Amino acid sequence: MLGTGFGAAVHLPAIRQVPELRAMGVCSRRAERAHDVAREFGAPLATTDFRELVKRPDIDAVIVATPPHLHHTMVLTALDAGKHVLCEAPMAKTFAEARDMVKMAERAGVATMVHAEFRFVPTRAFVKELIDAGFVGEPYAASMTFYRSSLNDPAGLPFTWLMEQDKAGGMLGAIGSHHLDTLRWWLGEVKSVSGATSTMVKRRRIADSSQMATVDADDTFAVVLRFASGAIGTVHYSAAATHEPADSLVISGSEGMLTLGGDGRVFGGKRGEPLAELMIPEHLTRGASSGLHPLIQPTVLLLKTWVGAIRDRKQAAPSFYDGLRVQEILDAVGRSAASGRSVDLTSRGRFGAP
């Protein structure tokens, strides 16, 4: 386990629920933190040197849950050691880094996945099944809108890598990567991208200090996607809001509409019918638990998929290639925000150009 932030909050608790997995080692930049987390989750090894862990013969697989600017080096080192790898999203700092990771994974011949765990959230998995079954007919449009207050108060959440653009911080990568992956999963490949990012709260308190640091990573973004099918998708997210109204996710098509929010319910209706609640199938909710973190159970399901891929010596989704395509969109949003123009994604080859 490389990383003890999200790794300790989500990944390690999820590992406890997967009988085929055992936490063997924990790596953190702070030795005390590594030892504390290792002790909490029963891992016999704790270190500040990730290479010490990934090169050990008694470790089969590596989870990389560090800040995104560290993913490239850590993943390549793990792949070079022949380890199976699960990488947190966003996959990398840039498209070029993600492309390196895909190529290296293919050469290594191991089971690799990206931790796009939102695909295993019951509501989103149910929507995927409904779209594939033709409930909305031909998808025309999809929209996602989220308002969060976590970054509204400059004296609230302390300054971290998440506020530093150079370390691949910002809400577009940290949160937007998951929503963009969902839309691509639902509606297919993306043809073009336009977007805007903004840093509304430009100063933030340094931890254990009264001093303030300058923030240059985005806390607000908006993205417009044009899919190869002709459908249009949008994602609007702000972490600088004063209030948190209900999320809005809508998928509209030639034959019907689906909506879902943050309450775990899905509504749908065919043309000419009112929207009504649709019961999520039991196979998508079986084993759901009220864990301390809402993403633990989706991560359990993703880890079980990864275990199956390792045992069957095959690849599984969300794959490194899925992560690469999302990274391509993230990079395109940055170029679009800088130029004020839409960015075409159709002229690239198998892996695209950096």
SULJOBEL-V337980 format. One line per field, one symbol per residue. ss: DSSP state (H for helix, E for strand, - for the rest). psi: psi as a letter, one per 20 degrees, with the letter a starting at -180 (. if undefined). burial: b if it has 9 or more other C-alpha atoms within 8 Angstrom, else e. A space follows every 10 residues. Layout:
ss=???
psi=???
burial=???
//
This chain:
ss=-E---HHHHH HHHHH----- ----EEE--- HHHHHHHHHH ----EEE--H HHHH------ EEEE---HHH HHHHHHHHHH ---EEEEE-- ----HHHHHH HHHHHHHH-- -EEEE-HHHH -HHHHHHHHH HH------EE EEEEEEE--- ---------- HHH-HHH--- HHHHHHHHHH HHHHHHH--E EEEEEEEE-- --EEE----- -EEE-----E EEEEEEE--- -EEEEEEE-- -------EEE EEE--EEEEE -----EEEEE -----EEE-- -HHHH----- -----HHHHH HHHHHHHHHH HH-------H HHHHHHHHHH HHHHHHHHH- --EE------ ----
psi=oopkehghhg gghhhhjohi qpohqppqip gggghggggh jkpiqprioh hhgiipijph qppolrqhii ggggghgghh jkqqpppqqq hahrhgghgg hgghhghhkr oqqqmmihhj pgghhggggg ghijgjcopg qpqppppqjh jgohjdprpa hhjohhjkaq hgggghhghh ggghggiaqp gqpqrqqqoh oiqqpppkqi qqqppjqqip qppppoqhii qpqqppppjk qhrmrqqopp ppahiaqqqq bjjjqpqqqr piqqpqpppp qhiiipjprl rhpijgghhg hghhgggghg hilrqqqprh hghghghggg hhgghghhhj qqppjijqbg irq.
burial=bbbbebbbbb bbbbbbebee eebbbbbbee bebbbebbbe bebebbbbbb eebbbeeebe ebbbbbbbbb bbebbbbbbb eebbbbbbbb bbbbbebbbe bbebbeebeb bbbbbbbbbb bbbbbbbbeb beeebbbebb bbbbbbbbbb bbbbebbbbe bbbbbebbbb bbbbebbbbb bbbbebbbeb bbbbbbbbbe bebbbbeeee eebebbbbbb bbbbbbbbee bbbbbbbbbb beebeebbbb bbbbbbbbbb beeebbbbbb eeeebeeeeb eeebbeeeee eeeebbbbbb bbbbbbbebb eeebbbebbb ebbbebbbbb bbbbbbbeee ebbebeeeee eeee
//
